[in-house]
Amino acid sequence: MIEIIREYGTAILASIGITLLLAVVGTIGGAIVSLVLVDMRTQKVDKRRDHVFVKIVKTIAKWFSTAYITVFRGTPMIIQAYVLFYGLSPVFRSELWTPLLAGLIIVTLNTAAYIAEVIRGNVNSLDIGQMEAARSLGFSRRQALTKFIYPQAIKNALPSIGNEFIVNLKDTAVLSVIGVADLFFTTRQIFGKTYDVINTFMLAAIIYLIMTSLTSLLVNRLEKRGKGVKRNAWNFKNWKLKKKFWWKYHSKRY
């Protein structure tokens, strides 16, 4: 194992960097896309106030987000990689459509489907009175979501998002089928040269274990820290919202 590190250490370090890049970009990008999916899926059609065109747009958005989440959660990432990479290869130039770029997009799209369901569950678990209070103060639905609902839902979902990052560290190994030079791809190349299956793959397993263990410790620390801060911070924000609502209500009453 030491000889493998000495001879192929540079290649292994480069592959670790690509693995971390896939996991970080995929998780952050997936979290951003998931907010759009949650917004689309939680659309509610107002039969009295909404125009016909608005009703159609909301219905299409809701169906699209539902179908998107169903497809990406219900199919393996390895199949998604094959379909997207080779399916879009004739559309883009080979210089632009590289395996790494395709891998980043695939991980992002796949992760978005899982995080969207996590955030949607946290949004639904919040008190509906917060949305009603914000709307009564003149906030639009989107403003209420971005200022009050999404910050709380994302904070509550941080442990699950961290676990999704850990999953991406391991599951991105399937992207080696399209030529992404991650840790697993490099491990297979080293094995093809040395034919030392035990030491080669044991070294890869140790590296994966170190990365996931460090990430797990960080996620657990953030979770414990969030439990202490969450109550004071968000209760203060909700108190300010309720106070503002109370003054507005009583100023109109008297």
C-alpha positions as CSV (number, residue, x, y, z in Angstrom):
1,M,0.0,0.0,0.0
2,I,2.9,2.4,0.8
3,E,4.4,1.7,-2.6
4,I,1.2,2.5,-4.3
5,I,1.0,5.8,-2.4
6,R,4.6,6.7,-3.4
7,E,4.2,5.8,-7.1
8,Y,0.6,7.1,-7.7
9,G,0.2,9.6,-4.8
10,T,-0.1,12.6,-7.2
11,A,-2.9,10.9,-9.2
12,I,-4.7,9.9,-6.1
13,L,-4.6,13.4,-4.7
14,A,-6.0,14.8,-7.9
15,S,-8.8,12.2,-7.9
16,I,-9.7,13.1,-4.3
17,G,-10.0,16.7,-5.4
18,I,-12.3,15.8,-8.2
19,T,-14.4,13.6,-5.8
20,L,-14.7,16.5,-3.4
21,L,-15.5,18.9,-6.2
22,L,-18.4,16.7,-7.4
23,A,-19.8,16.3,-3.9
24,V,-19.5,20.0,-3.0
25,V,-20.9,21.4,-6.3
26,G,-23.5,18.7,-6.5
27,T,-24.8,19.4,-3.0
28,I,-24.8,23.2,-3.1
29,G,-26.1,23.3,-6.6
30,G,-28.7,20.7,-5.8
31,A,-29.8,22.7,-2.7
32,I,-30.3,25.8,-4.9
33,V,-32.3,23.9,-7.6
34,S,-34.3,22.2,-4.9
35,L,-35.7,25.6,-3.7
36,V,-37.1,26.2,-7.2
37,L,-38.6,22.7,-7.2
38,V,-40.2,23.3,-3.8
39,D,-41.6,26.6,-4.9
40,M,-43.1,25.0,-8.0
41,R,-44.5,22.0,-6.1
42,T,-46.1,24.0,-3.3
43,Q,-48.0,26.3,-5.8
44,K,-51.7,26.6,-4.9
45,V,-54.2,27.6,-7.5
46,D,-56.7,30.2,-6.4
47,K,-59.8,29.5,-8.4
48,R,-61.3,32.9,-7.6
49,R,-58.4,35.3,-8.0
50,D,-55.9,33.7,-10.4
51,H,-56.2,34.4,-14.1
52,V,-56.7,31.4,-16.4
53,F,-53.1,31.8,-17.7
54,V,-51.8,31.8,-14.1
55,K,-53.8,28.7,-13.2
56,I,-52.3,26.9,-16.2
57,V,-48.7,28.0,-15.3
58,K,-49.1,26.9,-11.7
59,T,-50.6,23.5,-12.7
60,I,-47.8,22.8,-15.2
61,A,-45.1,23.9,-12.7
62,K,-46.6,21.6,-10.0
63,W,-46.8,18.6,-12.4
64,F,-43.3,19.2,-13.7
65,S,-41.7,19.3,-10.3
66,T,-43.5,16.2,-9.2
67,A,-42.5,14.3,-12.4
68,Y,-38.9,15.6,-12.0
69,I,-38.6,14.4,-8.4
70,T,-40.2,11.1,-9.3
71,V,-37.9,10.4,-12.2
72,F,-34.6,11.4,-10.5
73,R,-35.4,9.6,-7.3
74,G,-36.7,6.5,-9.0
75,T,-33.8,5.8,-11.4
76,P,-30.2,5.0,-10.6
77,M,-27.6,7.7,-11.0
78,I,-25.6,5.4,-13.3
79,I,-28.4,5.3,-15.8
80,Q,-28.9,9.0,-15.6
81,A,-25.2,9.4,-16.3
82,Y,-25.4,7.2,-19.4
83,V,-28.5,8.9,-20.7
84,L,-27.5,12.5,-20.1
85,F,-23.8,12.2,-21.2
86,Y,-24.2,10.2,-24.3
87,G,-27.6,11.6,-25.1
88,L,-26.4,15.2,-25.1
89,S,-23.0,14.4,-26.7
90,P,-24.3,15.1,-30.3
91,V,-25.7,18.4,-29.2
92,F,-22.6,20.0,-27.6
93,R,-19.0,20.1,-28.8
94,S,-16.7,17.5,-27.4
95,E,-14.4,20.2,-26.1
96,L,-17.2,21.6,-23.9
97,W,-19.2,18.5,-23.0
98,T,-16.5,16.9,-20.9
99,P,-17.1,14.0,-18.6
100,L,-16.4,16.2,-15.6
101,L,-18.9,18.9,-16.7
102,A,-21.5,16.2,-17.3
103,G,-20.8,14.6,-13.9
104,L,-21.3,18.0,-12.1
105,I,-24.6,18.5,-13.8
106,I,-25.8,14.9,-13.2
107,V,-25.0,15.0,-9.5
108,T,-26.6,18.4,-9.1
109,L,-29.8,17.3,-10.8
110,N,-29.9,14.1,-8.9
111,T,-29.3,15.7,-5.5
112,A,-31.9,18.4,-6.1
113,A,-34.6,15.8,-6.2
114,Y,-33.7,14.4,-2.8
115,I,-33.1,17.8,-1.1
116,A,-36.4,19.1,-2.5
117,E,-38.3,16.5,-0.7
118,V,-36.4,17.2,2.6
119,I,-37.0,21.0,2.4
120,R,-40.7,20.5,1.4
121,G,-41.2,18.3,4.4
122,N,-39.7,21.0,6.7
123,V,-41.8,23.7,5.0
124,N,-44.9,21.7,5.7
125,S,-43.9,21.1,9.3
126,L,-43.8,24.8,10.1
127,D,-46.7,26.6,11.6
128,I,-49.0,27.9,8.8
129,G,-49.8,30.9,10.9
130,Q,-46.4,32.4,9.9
131,M,-47.3,32.5,6.3
132,E,-50.7,33.9,7.1
133,A,-49.2,36.6,9.3
134,A,-46.7,37.6,6.6
135,R,-49.4,37.8,3.9
136,S,-51.6,39.9,6.2
137,L,-48.7,42.4,6.5
138,G,-48.5,42.8,2.8
139,F,-45.8,40.4,1.9
140,S,-46.3,38.4,-1.3
141,R,-46.1,34.7,-1.2
142,R,-42.6,34.6,-2.6
143,Q,-41.4,37.3,-0.1
144,A,-42.9,35.4,2.8
145,L,-41.1,32.2,1.6
146,T,-37.7,33.8,1.1
147,K,-37.8,36.0,4.3
148,F,-39.5,33.7,6.8
149,I,-40.3,30.1,5.6
150,Y,-37.2,29.0,3.6
151,P,-34.6,30.2,6.2
152,Q,-36.3,28.1,8.9
153,A,-36.8,25.1,6.6
154,I,-33.2,25.2,5.3
155,K,-31.8,25.5,8.9
156,N,-33.9,22.5,10.0
157,A,-32.8,20.6,6.9
158,L,-29.0,21.2,7.4
159,P,-28.4,17.7,8.9
160,S,-30.2,16.0,6.0
161,I,-28.3,18.1,3.5
162,G,-25.0,17.2,5.2
163,N,-26.0,13.5,5.0
164,E,-26.7,14.0,1.3
165,F,-23.2,15.4,0.9
166,I,-21.8,12.2,2.5
167,V,-23.9,10.2,0.1
168,N,-22.5,12.2,-2.9
169,L,-19.0,11.5,-1.7
170,K,-19.6,7.8,-2.2
171,D,-22.2,7.6,-5.0
172,T,-20.2,9.8,-7.4
173,A,-18.1,6.7,-7.9
174,V,-20.7,5.6,-10.5
175,L,-19.7,8.5,-12.7
176,S,-16.5,6.6,-13.6
177,V,-18.6,4.8,-16.2
178,I,-18.6,8.0,-18.3
179,G,-14.9,8.7,-17.7
180,V,-14.9,11.1,-14.7
181,A,-11.5,10.7,-13.1
182,D,-12.7,10.5,-9.5
183,L,-11.1,8.4,-6.8
184,F,-12.8,5.2,-7.9
185,F,-11.8,5.7,-11.6
186,T,-8.2,6.3,-10.6
187,T,-8.3,3.3,-8.3
188,R,-9.3,1.1,-11.2
189,Q,-6.5,2.5,-13.3
190,I,-4.0,1.7,-10.6
191,F,-5.3,-1.8,-10.3
192,G,-5.0,-2.3,-14.0
193,K,-1.3,-1.5,-13.8
194,T,-0.4,-3.2,-10.5
195,Y,-3.0,-6.1,-10.4
196,D,-2.9,-5.6,-6.6
197,V,-6.6,-5.8,-5.9
198,I,-6.4,-5.9,-2.0
199,N,-4.0,-3.0,-1.4
200,T,-5.4,-0.8,-4.2
201,F,-9.0,-1.0,-3.2
202,M,-8.3,-1.1,0.6
203,L,-6.4,2.2,0.1
204,A,-9.5,3.7,-1.7
205,A,-11.8,2.4,1.0
206,I,-9.6,4.1,3.7
207,I,-9.7,7.4,1.9
208,Y,-13.5,7.2,1.4
209,L,-13.8,6.4,5.1
210,I,-11.7,9.3,6.2
211,M,-13.6,11.8,4.0
212,T,-17.1,10.5,5.2
213,S,-16.0,10.4,8.8
214,L,-14.7,13.9,8.8
215,T,-17.9,15.1,7.1
216,S,-20.0,13.2,9.6
217,L,-18.2,14.9,12.5
218,L,-18.8,18.3,11.0
219,V,-22.5,17.6,10.3
220,N,-23.0,16.4,13.9
221,R,-21.3,19.5,15.3
222,L,-23.5,21.8,13.1
223,E,-26.6,19.8,14.2
224,K,-25.7,20.3,17.9
225,R,-24.9,23.9,17.4
226,G,-28.1,24.5,15.5
227,K,-30.3,23.0,18.3
228,G,-28.9,25.6,20.7
229,V,-29.2,28.6,18.4
230,K,-32.4,27.7,16.5
231,R,-34.9,28.4,19.3
232,N,-33.6,31.8,20.3
233,A,-32.9,33.1,16.8
234,W,-36.1,32.1,15.1
235,N,-38.4,32.8,18.1
236,F,-37.0,36.3,18.1
237,K,-37.7,36.7,14.4
238,N,-41.2,35.3,14.9
239,W,-41.7,37.6,17.9
240,K,-40.9,40.6,15.7
241,L,-43.3,39.4,13.0
242,K,-46.1,38.9,15.6
243,K,-45.4,42.2,17.2
244,K,-45.6,44.0,13.9
245,F,-48.9,42.2,13.1
246,W,-50.3,43.1,16.5
247,W,-49.6,46.8,16.1
248,K,-51.0,46.9,12.6
249,Y,-54.2,45.2,13.7
250,H,-54.8,47.4,16.8
251,S,-53.9,50.6,15.0
252,K,-56.7,49.9,12.5
253,R,-59.1,48.8,15.2
254,Y,-58.7,51.9,17.3
